[in-house]
Amino acid sequence: MITAGLKELSQALAAKQVSSVELATLFLDRIDRLNPEINAFVTVDRERSLKMAAVADARIAAGDAGPLTGIPIAQKDIFCA
């Protein structure tokens, strides 16, 4: 899933092949593993990210999801967090 594109991730979420929480965990674990070396992230909020992923899973289950619902994103640090 790490190398999947947006369309593939969206399809996997819609088909319930993977959950938003699973995707978020996958990417957060990758950040934890690689960030000490590459220093790409200043702030990572694992708890909030996983809560938001759970909300996305609920929206998907309720049929109230857009094509990007549940797909993890990272924001450049010029945004207020």
Sequence and secondary structure as in RCSB ss.txt:
>XXXX:A:sequence
MITAGLKELSQALAAKQVSSVELATLFLDRIDRLNPEINAFVTVDRERSLKMAAVADARIAAGDAGPLTGIPIAQ
KDIFCA
>XXXX:A:secstr
 TT  HHHHHHHHHTTSS HHHHHHHHHHHHHHHHHHH   S   HHHHHHHHHHHHHHHHTT   TTTT     
 TTS  
